[in-house]
């Protein structure tokens, strides 16, 4: 059995085991914490019994001839137990390729299913930590469908640098289009007023057979309501192998319980 199939089975066992964890009493959740629009998704999970929807529009220019639109990108997060959430993710994609004539490739991207689990809380210099596991299923339009399920794993950490500033850093490993990919990300988030937060981020990835790609972005988050946040972010490449630039905007909405 190859490594990829072993990890797919391991992901299934891991997800099943989280459903069997004992539940613990918890306080009412009152802080909205979204996994968008940054790429360095932190270790926080939504509380048991809550449902959160995160959706948006993403535009990316890969090179002089190729643009990709995703509308909407959507992530559904469901709090199953204290420190455990279920995640479902998908997007409608539209790739525009210009090479003398314009050609569109449209369709549903792969549906991803998985979980995120909080490993431990922050204590002193020890960061808060969490682990995520997702499986991209071959449920998509033919042009975007993977040949077989592709697992993605992430390990995330977060430190409070001050009362209003946080540092988040992540590492990941998985498969995209059948090729192993390593990834990383780090961002600093600063709250300026009660409802306005800014962040700066660097992130990147490397396929086994390709060069590393490094990018940076800047984003703004605004809390319209206690359970509704809007965002906008833009980024560009740090080396010539990475996509040229991107823009994204969207929202996160936590359903009342």
N, C-alpha and C positions, 0 to 999 in steps of 0.2 A: 504494500500500500504506500503511495507516494505521500510526501509531506502535505500537499494541499488537501488530499482526501482525509488524511489524519486530522488536520485542523478543522475541516468541516464537521467531522464527527465530534471532535472536541468541543466546538462551538455549540452544537446541538445539546451535548451533555451539560455544558456550562449553563446554557439558557434554561434547561429543564431543572437543574439543581437550584437556580435562583427562585423558582416557583415554590420550592419546598422549604425555603428558609423560614424560620419563625417570625411572625410579625411582632412589632413592639409598639407600645403607646407612643404618640408623638403630639407635638403642639400644632396648632393651625398654621399653615404656611401663609406668610404675608408678604414675602419678597419674591418678585418675579425674576427668574434667572433663566435666560435664553441661551441656546447654543448657536445662535446666529447673531450677526453676520460674519463673525471672525472664523478662521479656520482652526485655531487652537481651542477646540472645545474642551472646557474645563471638567473637573471631577464632580461637580454638583449634579444632583438628581432631584426630580420633583417629588413631593411628598406623596405618601400613600393616599389613594382615593382621588387625586387630582388628574385632570387631563389637560394637556397643553398642546396647542397647534402653532407651528412656526412655518411661515410661508413667505415667499418673495419672488422677485424677478432678478435674473442674473444675466449680464452681458459680458462676454469675454472675446477679445481679439487675440487669436493664437499667433497669427503672422500676417503678412501683407495681403494674403488671399483668403483667409479663413476667419469667420466670426461664428460664435456659438451663443444662442439665446436659450435660456431655460425659464419657462413661465407656465405654471409656477413651479418653483422648488418647494417641496412640502415635507415637513417632519412632524409626526404625531408621537407625543410622549405620554405614557400612561404610568402613573405611580402605582406599582403593584404592591410593594411592601416598603417598610422603612428602609431607605437606602438602596432600593431596587426599582428600576423603571423599564418598561417595554418600549421599544422604538420601531417605528415603521417610516420608511423614507422613500420618496420617489420624485420624479420630475417629468415634465413634457419638454423635449429638446427640439431645437431647430438650428441645424448647422447650415451656414451659408458659405459656399465655396465660390470664389470669383477667380476664374482663369479664362479671361476673354469673355466668357459667358457666365451668368450667375446661375448657380444650381443650389436648390434647397433640399436638405435631408431632414425630414420631420418624423416625430414619433415619441412614444413613451420610453423613458429610460428604465433601467432595471428597478424592480421593487426590492428594497433592502429591509430585512427584518433582523432585530437583535435586541440587545439589552445593555444597560449601563449600571454598574454597581459601585457604590461608595465603599472604599476599602477602609478608610479611617478618617477621622476629623483632624483638623489642624491643631497642633499643640506646641507652643513655643516656636522654635525654628523648624520643627517637623511639619511639612506641608500637608494639607488635605490631599487625599489621593483617591483616584477612581480608575476603574478599568471598563472598557467598552468592547463589545463584540458584535459585529454585524455580518450578515450574509446577503450578498447581492444575488438574487434569484434570477434564473433565465425566464422571467416573466416580463417581457418588454416587446416593443416593436422589433421586427426582425433585424433591422439595421443596427440596433443598439443592444441586442440580446447577447449576453455572454454564453459561451458554449456549454458551460457548467457552472454551478454555484461557486461564487468567489468570496472567501472570507476576508474580513478586515478587522484588525485588532488595534486598540489604542490604550495607552497608559497616560493618565493626566495627573498633574500636580498643580497646586495653587497655594501661594503664600500671601498673606495680608502684609503689605509693606508699611501701611499706615491705616488710619481709620477710613480713608477714602481712596486708597490706592492698592491695587492687587497685581501680582505677577502670576501668570499662568503659563505652563510649559508642558509640552506633550511630545510623545514619540509614537510611531505607528508602524505596522507591518501588515501587508495584505497582498491581494492580487487584483490587477486590472487588465482586462483583455488577455487573460491567461499568463501575464508576466508578473513576477514578484516585484513589489514596490515598497520601499522604505520611506517614511515621512517624519517630519518634525514641525514644531511650531512653538512660538513664544510671543506673548503679548503683555503689555502693561496697560491696565485700565485705571482711569482716574475719574472720580465723581466730582463735578464742579459745583452743582447745586443738587437739591434733593431729587430732581427728575432728569437731569442731563448728565450723561457719561460719555467720555471720549476714550478711544484706545488707539495704540500703535502696535503693529504686529509684523513679525517676519515669519515666513514659513517656506517649506520646500519639500521636494520629493525626488526620488531616484529609482528608476527602473533598473533591473539587473543588467540589461543590455544597452542602456542608454545613459546620456549625461545627466547630471544633477540639475534640477531647476529650482531657483530661489526667487522668492517674491516678497514684497512688503506692501502693507496697506494701512489705511487710516479710516476710522469709523466713528459715527455719532449715534448714540442711543438716546431716545427720549421716552419717558414714561408718561403716557397720556392719562392712564387710569391705573389703579393698583394692579389690575390684571391685564393691561394692554400696553405694549411697548412697540414703537416704530423705530426703524433704523435705516441708515444709509452708509455705504462704505465704498471706497475706491482704492485700487492698488495697481502696481506696475512691477515689471520684472527687474531683478537685480543682476541677471546674467542673460546673455543672448539666447540661451537654450530654452528659457522659460516663456510662457505666453506674454505678449506685449503689455496688455493692461486689462483691467476688468472693472465693472461697476455693478453694485448690487443694492437693492432696497427691499424692505419687507416689514413684517410685523411678527410679534409673538403674542398669543392670546391664551390665557389660562381660563378654562371654563369654570364657572362657579360650581361648588360641590353641594 
